[in-house]
Amino acid sequence: MRSHVRAMALHAPAFARLASAPAAFVPAPRHLAMAAAMFAASVGAHAQSAQAADAPAAAAAAAVAATHVANATGNPTAAQLKTTVVTASRTEQKLADTLPATSLITREDIEQSQAQDLPTLLRGQAGVEIVQNGGFGTSASIFMRGANSNASLVLIDGVPVSSATSGTTNIAQIPVSQIDHIEIVRGNVSALYGSQAVGGVIQIFTRKGDGGPPRAYAEVGYGTNNTTQANAGIAGSFDDGKTRFSLDVSRFHTNGISAVDPRFYPKANPNRNGDDNTSVTATLSRKLGDTWEAGVRLFQSDGSYSYDNPSGKRPTDLNDSDTRVRQISGYVKGNVTDKWSTRFTVTQGDDYSYNYLNGNGNGNFHTSSNQIDWANEYAFMPDQKLIAGYTRLEQTVDTNSPLGHNNRHVDSGYLGYEGTFGKHQFQVNVRRDAYSDFGGANSYWLGYGYHLTTQWKLLANASDGFRAPTFNDLFYPNYGNPNLQPERSISKELGVQFNGGERLGLVRLTGFQTNYTNLIQSATIAPGVSQASNVANARVQGLELTYTGRPLFGVDVRASLTRQNPTDLDANKTLSRRARQYGSVGLSKAFDKFTVGGDVFYSGERYDTAGQHLGAYTLVNLQARYDIDKSWYVSTHLDNVFNKNYQTAYGYNTLGRAIYVSLGWKQF
């Protein structure tokens, strides 16, 4: 799973190098041991009785509390077990009913986590590893279930936002203040979403107005490294709830840290690498009759950050980048009949990146995407649904590096079935994607669930997925190969789930395996000449354990543990930048006007692109909030409590101990 160095040079500040290197297995620290003990206590004891579960659950909770660990994503359980999600099947269903492994981050979770950026917010999620080249704003990569960073799909309100040249998404420039909630589906779901959804899907839903009267809100904050943030907005409805609207504006600034450690790269500039971001989200919708609705959305994030080039010529070089992620969409949805609902969406999106070296232009990349999507759901019987849809995506790339071919279109059709017969639950999805520049790809997803009891469920699924070649893979001068075929994958999963409701929580144990073939990497075709080729093969096997619940004393608990073996089969090495084990565990508790908590993250050792060793690390964060009254609140969080020195990418610094304080107001 390597990318050619020339292709990566197109986005040197935008993504991390992906080469394979061996890694050794490291035992989990005591934090993960406690998480496993908590899982075992929950599953084993609940099988006998709820009362018997209290003692071991209390012991596990007390043990974790003693380490000052709490939930990184807030207060999830009561809302999550009752809230519906849509990403796992493209239809609404309760979180506990999803057959693909699914997680939910609510707006309340985001606020209580006090995460400063999206990479921090995602870091504690099951199956998700984050690699970042420095502090806030610098390029960050997502590895889901051991898949490459360009094999996990990020959507904003249902629309892909990855670059057509690099295949990655600039998640560091998507501010958390603009997010209403996030749904994460782990594992291959290409049959639902097409290319890149091999490792999984992260779907971000932006904030929007509800049916209540207009209410305003605002928050300001300050912290370490002269980090400032401000956010203000208003959302609500009028005309008896028929018209809904929202407007949210945010600003973020930090002086940052030096992204690269000069001890590893002496030619890198040791100065601070700051980040500035201004973003806006706006929505407007109108009900048309009893069942129809039309609306428009705007999301735009403008970032400006500096970065270090480890292979630069002089330690005085200044590297800067201006970015923009923007989406404008309009939709109409409603019920054609009492059984048939439909939605038609038109979206225009942009992904900009303008890079500068010492104030002079040093590469610009602009992906423009136009998409139409027609989605239909037909509930032909109780507990039986059919879905069908068509998507047309047109992409154009504008860059100062001539590609020889700068546009393509994709026509996609998909069908799905979701049904329940007594104790049996089924989900079937098939999809066809036809690309104008290299051909087409088919994919499928087959899922089955069997309810042993009202609480216990067995799960199994099998799927086929693909990743389409990027513009770099196909057309980059002296490297691209227009004869490339899509990367392919076959995935299988077996799992068991226990749903104990709000108090006992949701436990899920999943075993998974994905085989990758036709992976694209550089191959020597002549002396001194390399070309992108379908030559690599890999396999990822693993176990994933997740728990979300409120087992005792109103303490909210979320924990996850992943043990995996991501292997480059050709080189017989562990894939780079992926740990064999990682996880998180936490608690959160409200005391009248106070809410206190924290979180712990663990990652085992890894090896970077050229075999450099990256040590295991454990991070502990703490949070607290005080509600002054119904409108005003003050919050603070202390990150990296023990000032752990660690790296997720060789030679790149990470944030040390840092404290942040915020003051917020909400209209009532």
N, C-alpha and C positions, 0 to 999 in steps of 0.2 A: 504494500500500500504506500508507494512512494510517488511523489509528484516531481517532475523534472525541474531542475533549479531555474531554468530560464522561464518556465511558466510561472513559477512562484515569484520570480522577480517582478512580474506584472503587479503584484500586490504585496510587496515586501512589508509594508506597515500593516497589512490587512489580515494576514493569516500566518499560522505557524507552519514550520516545515514538518513533513510527514514521512519519515523514514522508519524502518524497522530496526529494533535492537533487542537483545535478550534482557529479561528481567527475572529476578529471583522472587521467591515467595516469602512474604514477611508475615509473621503472626500478628493478628489484630491486637491493639493495645487494650487496656482494661476498659476503656469507654465502650468499645465495640463488644467486648465480652459481656458487659452489663446489658447492652442492647439485645444481644442474643439471649441472655438469660430472661430479659423481660418478654421477648417473643415466646420463648419456650414456656414461661409461666402462663402467659395469656392463652396460648393454644392448648397446652396440656391440661391446665386446670379447668379451663372453660368446658372442656369436653365432659367433665364430671358434673360440675354445677357452678352457678354464678357465685354462690357463697364461698365455695372452696377456692375460687380464683382470687378473692380479696386479699388473702394473706401473701401469696407470692407476688401479686401485682404491687401491693403496698411496699413489700421489701425491695422490689426492683425500682419503684419510683423513689423511695427514700435513698437508695444507693446512688441513683443518678443525681438527685437533688444535692447530695453531699458533695458532688463534684462541680456544683454551680452550673449544671447543664440544663438548658431549657429549649423550647421549641423555636427554631429559626423562622418558621413561617406562621407563627402566631397561634390562633385559637381555632383550629380547623374542624374539630370533630362534629359538633352539633350541626353546623351548616353543611359540611361536606356530605355527610351520610344522607341528607335529605335533598340536596341540590342536584339538579339534573346537569348532565354534560352532553355534548354533541359530537366531539371529535372522534370518539372511539368507533362510531358507526354511521356518522353523518345524520343521525336522528337523536331526538331527546331520550335520555334514559338516566336512571339513577346511577350514581357513581358505583354502588355495590353491584349493579346489574351488568356492568360492562364485561365483555369477554376479553378484549385486549387489556393488558395491564395499564391502568389509567390513574393519574394523580390530578388533584385540583388545588390551585392556589387562589384563594378568594381575595377581594379587596381588603377585607379585615386582616387576613394573613399578611398582606403586603405592608399594611400600616403598622402592625405589631412587630413585624420583623425589623422595621426601620432600615432595611437594606438601601444602600446608597445607589446601587446600580443593578442592572439585570443579571450580569454574571454572578454577583454575590447572592442574589435571590435564588438563582437556579442551582447553585453549588450544593445545597443540602437536599436536593431532590433525588429520589431513588433512580438508579440507572444512569445518572448524569454526571459526567466529569467535565470540569472547566479548566482550560489551559489559557493563561493570559500573559501577554508580553509586557508586564509592567503594572502600573497602578490604574486608577480610574481613567477610562476613555481609550486605553490602548487596546489593540486587537485581541479578541478573545475567541477561542475555538470550543465547540461543543463535541464531546464524544459520548454517544449514547449506546449503552450495551456493547462497548468495544468497537463500534463502527467508526469509520473515518469521519473527520469533522465536516466533510462535504457530503456525507451520507445521512445526515439528520436534517429534517425539513422544519423550517421556521415559517409560520404563517402569522399575518396580522389581519384579523377579521376575515379569515378564510382565504387570504391571498398570499402566495409565496413572496418573500422579500430578499431572496438570495441574489448575489451578483452572478450574472450570466458568464463572466469571465473566470472568476475564481471558484464559483459554486458554493461560497460560504456566505454567512449573514453577519453583518456588523452589529452584533447584539450589544456591544459596549455603548452604542449611541442610541439605544432605545430606552428612554427614561422610565423608571418604574412609576413615576407620578402620573403618567398617562394611561396606566394599565388598570382595567376594571378587574379582570381575572385571567388566569392562565390554565389551560388544560394540557396535560402532558401524556401522550400515549407512547409507551415503550414497546419496542419491537417493530418488525417489518409490517407496514400498512400501505405499501405501494398500490395495492388494489383499490384503496380509497383515495389516495392523494397523488399517485404518480411518482415521478423521479425524486430521488433523495430520501424518501420516507422509509429507508431500510433500517436505520437505527431507531427511528421513531419520529414523532411529530410533536413540536411545541407550538401550540396555537395561542396567540396573544389576542385578547379581546380588549379594545380600548374603551375608555369610560363613556357613558351615555346617560341621558336623562331617564328618570323613572316617572311613575305616574303621579307623584306628589307635587305640591306647590314648589315654585323656584326657591332653591336654597343655595347660599354662597358658602365658600370655605377658603381657607388660606393657611399657609404654613411657611415659616422661615427657619433656617438652621445654620449652625456654624460648628466647625470642628477642626481637627488636626490638619496640618498642611494648608492652612487658610482655605479650607473647604467651606463654601457657602452654597446654600440652596434655597430657592423660593418657589412657591407653587400657589396658584390661586385659580378659582373657577366658580362656576355657577351651573346648576343643572336642575331640571324640573319639567313641569308641563303647564299648559293653560288650555282654555276652551274645554273644560271638563275632562282633561286628560287626553284629548284627541291629538294635540300637538305636543311633542316632547322635544327637548333640546338640551344641549350641554356645551360648555366652552371651558377649556382648561389650558392654562399657560404655565410653563415652568422654566426655571433658569438654574443652571448648575455651573459651579466654577471650583477648581482646585489648582493649587500650585503644583501638586503632585510630588512624585519622587523620581529619581533617575531610573529610567526603565531598565537600562543595562548596567551590570556591575563591571566597572573597568578592570577589575582583577581578572575577569574572564576574557574581556574584549577590550584591550588597551586603546584601540582606535575609536571607541565609542565615546561620545560626548558625556561627561559625568554630570551635566547640568540637570536641573529638575525638568520633568516632562509633564506639563500641565494639561488641563482639559477644560473647555468651555462648551456648554450645550444649551441651546434654546429650543423649546419644543411647544407644539400646540396641537390640541385635539378639539374638533368641533363636530357636533352631530345635530341633525334636524330631521324629525320624522312626523308623519301625519297619518292618522287613521282614515281610511276611505271606506265608509260603511261599517258593517259589523265585523268582517273578517279580513279586510284588505288593509295594507299599510304600504306607504312609500317613504323613502328617506334618502339622505345623503350623509356622507362622512368625509372628514378631512383629518389626516394624521401627517404631521411633518416634524422632523427632528433635524436640526442643524448643529453640527459639531465642528469644533476646531481644536486639534490637539497636536502636541509634539511627540516625537518618538525617536528612538535611537537606532541607528543602523550598525549592527555589530561588525559588518564588513566594510564600513566606511573608510575613507582615505585619511581623514584628519579628526582628532578628538575635539576640534572646535566646530565641526560641521553642525548645522542646525537643520533638522528634518521636521517638517510640519505637514499636516494634512487637514483639509477642509472636507467635510462629508455632509451628505443630505440623504435622508430616507423619507420618502413622501408617498402617500397614497390618497387618492380621491376616488370615491365610489358612490354609486347610486343604486338603489334597489327597489323592487316592488315585490311584495309577497302577499299571499292570501290563500283562501280555500276556493278551489274551482267547484268542488262538490263537498259534501260532508265527509267524504273519505279521501279526497285528493287535495293535497296542498302543494303549492308551487312557489318558487322564488327565482327571480331573474335579477342578476347583479352585473353591473358594468364597472370596471375598475381601471384606473390609470395610475401606474406606479413608477417611481424613479429611485435609483440607487447611484449617488454621485460619490466620487472620490477624486480630489485634486491634491496632488502631492508637490512639495516644494523642497529644494535643497538650497540653503543659504539665500532664501528669498526668490529663487528662480524656479520656474516650472520643472517638475521632475516626474511627470507621468500623470495623466488624467484618465479616468474610467467612468463611463456613464452607461448604466443599463436602464433602458426604458421598456416598460412592460404594459401592454394593453390586454385586458382579459374580460371575456364575457362568460358567465356561468349560469346555466339553467338547471336547477335542482328540483326534483319532484319526489314526493312521498305519498304512497297509496296504502292506506290501512284497510285492506280488503276484508279482514276478519278481526275479531278481538285478539290482541296479542300477536297479530301477524301484519308485517309491513313489507312493502316493496319500495326500493328507491331506484331512481334512474336519473341520469343527468348527462349533460354535454358541456365541455369547457373548450374555449378557443383562447389560446395564449399567443400573443405576438411580441417578440423581443427584438430590440435593436441595441447594438453596442456602439458607442462612440468613444474612441480612444486615440491617443497620439501614437500608439504602437500599431501599425497597420496589420490587420488580421486577414485581409484578403476576402473575408466574408463577414458581414456585420449584422445579419438579421436572420431570423427563422421564425416559424410558427409551429404550434403544436395543437393538434385536434385530439381531444380525449372524450371517450364515452365510457360510462360506468353503470353497472347494475348491482343491486344488492338485495338481500333478503334478511329479515330479522324476525324470528318467531319463537314462541314458547308453547310446548305441549306438555302440560302437567309438570313433571320434574325435569323435562328436557328443554334446553335452550340452544338455539342455532343462530349462526350468523354466516352468511355467504356473500362474498364480494368478488366481482370480476371487473377488469378494466383494460382498455386498449388505448395506448398513446401513440400517435403517429407524428413523427418529427419530419420537418421538411428538409433537414440537412443530413440526416444519416439513416432514416428508416423508422421502424416502429418497435414497440415492446408490449407484450401482454403480461398481466399479473393477476394473481388470485389470492384470496384469503378465506380460509375455512375454519370456523370456530364452533366449539361445542361445550356446553356446560350441563352438568348433572347435579341436581339438588339432592344430596343424601338426606338432609333434613332442612328445616326452614333456615338453619344457620350455616350449615356446611355445604360447600359446593366444590365439585371436581371440574377442572377446566383443561381443555386441550385445543390447540390450533396448529395449523400448518399454512405456510404462505410462500409465495414467490414474489420477488421484488427486483427492482433495477435502479440504476443511477445512470442518467444520460450523460454523455461526454459534454464538457463545457466548451465554450468558444476557444479557450486556450488549448484544450486537448485536440480540438479539430483543426484549428486554423492558425495557431501562433507560428510566425515565420521560423523556419528551420527547426521546428519541433512538432507542430500539429500534424495530425493524421486524419484526413477526411474519411478514411475507410474504417474508423473505429466503430465498434459495436458497444451497446450499453454494458456496464458492469451488471452481473446477475447475482442473485442470492436466493437460497432456499432456507427457510426458517421453520423450526418446530419448537413447540412449547408444551409443557405439562405443568399443571398447578393445582393447588388446593386453597380454598378461601373459607375463612370463618367470619361471619357477620354477626357480631353481638350487639348491634345497635349503638346508640350514643355512648353508653357507659362502657361496655366491654370493647367496643371498637371494631375495626376491620383489620384482619390479618390475612396476608396473602404470601404464599411461598410458590415460586415459579422456577422451574428448570428450563433453560433455553439453549438452543444451538442454532447457529447460522453459518452456512457454508457460502463463501464468496468465490466466484469464478469470473474470468475475463476482466479482472481488475486492471485499471489503466496505470501504467508506470513507464518510466523511461527505459528504452531498450536500444542498445547499440546496433545500428544497421550498417555501419561502415566505420573504418578507423576515424575516430574523432567526431563522428556524426551520430546523434541520438534522436529518437522519435517516440512519441507517445504510442504505446502499443497495449493490446489486451493480452498480457502475459502473466499476471500475478494471480495467486490463489491464497485464501486465508480462511480461518475458522475461528469462531468465538463460541465457547461453551461456558455456561455459568449457572449460578443459583442466585436468586434475588428474593429477599425477605423484607416485607414492609409491614408496618403497623401504624394505625392511626386510631386513637381512642381517648376516652376520659375515664380510666379505670377506677379512680379513687380520689375522694376529697376534692372533686372538681378540677383536678389537674389534667390539663390537655397534654397528650403525649403523641409525638410522631417520631418514628425511627425507621431506618432502612439499613440493610447490609447487602452488599453485592460481592460475590466471589466469582471470578471469571478467569478464563484462560484464552486471551486473544492471541492467536498464533499466525504468523506468516508461514504458511506451509512450504513455500519454496525455499526459504532460508532457514526454516526450523527455528525461528526466533519469536519472542514475544513482540507484538506490535508496539511501536514507540509511543511514549507519552500516555500509556494506559496502565493503570495499576491492576494487579491481580485481585486486590480487595480494597474496598472503600465503603464508607457509610457515614451516617449521622444519627444522632439521638438527641432528644430534648424534651423539656417540660415547660409549661407556661401556666401561671396561676394568677387569678384576679382576686385582690383583697379590697373590697369596697371600691375606693377611688384609685387604688394602686393596682398595676399589673406588672409583675416581675417575671423574668425568664432569662433565657440564654440559649446557646446551642453549642454543640461540639461536632466538628467534622474530622474525619480521619481518611487518609489516603496512604496506601502502601507504596513501597518504592517502585520506581519506574526507570526506564532508560530513554534517553532522548535520541534524536535522529542519527547521531554519529556514535552512539554507544555510550554517551556520557551518563553517569549515574545520577539519578535524582532521588534523594532520600525520602523515606516515609515522614509524614508529619501529622500532627494533631493540632487543631485550632479550637479555641474556646472563645465565644462571644457572650456578652451579657447585655440585657436590655431592661429598661424600666420606664414606666409611664405613670403620670399622675394627672387625673382629671380634676382640674380646678373647680369647674362647674359643668353644666351641661354643654356649654359652648367651648370653653377654653381648656387646653391641656398642655402639658410640658412633657417631653420625653428625652431620654438619653440612652446611648448605647456605647459600650466599650468593646471594641473589636480586637481580636488577637491578644487576649488578656495577658498571656505569658510571653508576648513579644517573640513569637517563634520565627526564626529565620529559615525560610524554605523557598523552594523554586518549583514552579510547574513547567517552566521551559528553561533549558540550560542557559545560565548566564544572565537571566532576566530577574530583576528584583521583584519582590512582592511587598505589600504594605505591612509595616510593623504595628505595634500597639497604637491605637488611635481612638479618640473619644469625640463624640458628636452630640450636640444638644439642639433640640428643636422646640419651637413654640407654635401651637396651632389653634385654629378657631373654626368652628362649624356653626352655621346658622340653624336655630331651632324655632 
